Amino acid sequence: MAKRVCPFWVGYLLINPIRNLFENPYKLLGNFVREGMIVLEPGSGMGYFTIPLAHLVGPSGRVIAVDIEPKMIAVLEKRAFKAGMINRIERRLCKPDWLHVENLRESVDLAAVIHMLHETPDQGKFLKEIRQTLKKNGRLLIIEPRGHVSKQDFENSVALARLHGFTPDRQQFDLKGRKVLLQKI
């Protein structure tokens, strides 16, 4: 699997409104997010999914957006302010081998890992960090892009998640679409 980070300039392409035609964040995430939830979004970039997540969690919820690129976080902050969601989105910088989420131990309802698991240098360590943040029965949503991640690589990631204490929800398991919802066990 590729272990490269999405360059900053690509972030502007990823927040293009035309993307809504084929990947609408509300349709994609609406079944998994409820008002009042705490959602962790590693690899948030400029907030294509972050801002809709903030709408979905409502005023009593919170989204923790984590990214490795300071410029991505800076643009996310501006976009969140403009959307009136700045108070619902906590922004954090991380490092390739450290998510900077240790203070979230057992407090997260959902970790939304969207189009970025393939970029992590150590998926096992990453999944362990994510698992520690989740509440009992907390959920992990993994979505990977078909163009970057083969079916076999996706299956390997899901198998690794199972080794790290997650079980797939069979109703939300789509290998072809590279999407799976897992639960902390």
N, C-alpha and C positions, 0 to 999 in steps of 0.2 A: 504494500500500500504506500501511497505517496505520503511523505512526511514534510510537506511544504505548507507554508502559511499563505493564505489569500493575500495578495498585495493590496495595499491601501487603495490605489486608484480603481481597482475592480469593485470596491465598495459602492462607488457611484453607479456602476452598471446594475448592481444587485438591488438598489433601492428604486430603480426605475418603475414608475406606476404601471407600465405595460406588463410587468411581471404578474400583476394581479389576475390577468387573463388566464394564466396557466398554473399559477400557484398562489391562490388567495389565502392569506394567513388566517382569516376568520373561519373559512371553511375547513382549512387544514387542522386548526387548533381548537376550534369551538367545542368539539365533543370532549376535550380533555381538560379544559380550564373552566373553573367556576369562580364566582365572586368570592373574595376573601382569601384566595389561595396565595401561597408564596411559591413563586416559580423561579427556578434558576435557569438561566440561558447562557451557557458557555459558548464562546464564539459568536457573540451578538453582532459583531460588525457595526454597521451604521444604523441598525435598528429596524430592518425590514420586518422582522417578526416581533421585536421587542415592544414597539409602540402598540401593535394590536394586542399583544399579551397584556400590556398595562390597561388597555380598555377592558379586556375580558376579566381581569382580576378585580376590577372596580376600585372604588375609593378605599375599601378596607383591605385590599390585597397589596402585594408588592412583587416586583420583578427585579431579580438581581442579574444584571447584564455584565458578563465578564468577557474581556477580549485582551489579546496580547499586543494589539496595535494601538498606541496612544491616540493617533489621528482618527481611528475608527470611533473610539470612545468620545473624542471631542465633537465629531459630527453627530453622533448619537445624542449627546447632551443638547446640542442646538435643536435638533429635530424634536426631541422630547419636550423641550421648553415651548417650542412653537405649537406643538400638539396639545399642550396643557397637561402633559403626563409626567413632568419632571419629578413631582413629589412621589410618584408611584414606582419610579425606576432608580434603583441604586446601581451606580456604575463602578466597576472595579477593573484594574489592570492586573493581568496575570503574567506568568512566565511559561515557557514551553513545558516545563516539568512541575509546575505548581499553579493550581487554580486560585489560590488565595481565598479559600472558603472555609477554613477550619472553624471559624466562629459560627458557622451555620449548622453545626452538628445536630442532626435529627430535627430540623426545623422546616425543611423544604417539602412541599406537597408534590411537586412535579419538576423534574429536570428535563428541559426541552433541548436536546442535542441535535441540532438541525444543520445538516450539510457540513459537519466539521469533524466528526469522529475520525475520519480517515486522515486528517491532518495532524493528529496527536502523535508525538514521538513514542509514547508508551501507553497503549490503550488500556492495559491492565491497571496501571497506576492511576490513570484518569478515571476509570470506572470505579476503582476503590474510593477515590476522593468523592466522586458523585454519590456513591452509596452511603457514605458517612454523613452526607448532608440531608439525606431523605428521612422523613418520619417513618415510623412503622407502617408498612403497606404503602409507602410512597411509590410514585411511579416515575419511570424513565422512558421518555419518548425519543427514539432514535430514528432520524430520517436522513438518508444519504442520497446524493445525486447519482442517478443511473449512469450518467456520462463519465463520472470519475471513479465509481466504485462498482466492481463486478459483483455478480450474484454470489460467487464463491467468497470474495472478501467480506461481503456483508454477512454471509452465513458464519464466517469465522469470527466476526465481531460479536454476533449474537451468541455464539458458543462461548466466547470469552466472557461476555456479560453473565451468562449462566454460571460460569465458574466463579464469578465474583459476587454471587448471591442474588441474582435476579431470575425471575421466571417469566416467560412470555405469556401475554394475554392472547390466547388463540383467536379471539374474535378481532383482534387488532394486530394481525401478523401478516405482512404482505412482502414476501421476498422479492417478487417481481418489481414492485414499487419501491423497494428498499425502505420500508417503514415498519417499525415494530414498537409496540407498547409493552414495557416490562414492569414488573412489580418487585419491590424489595421483599426478600423473604428472610 
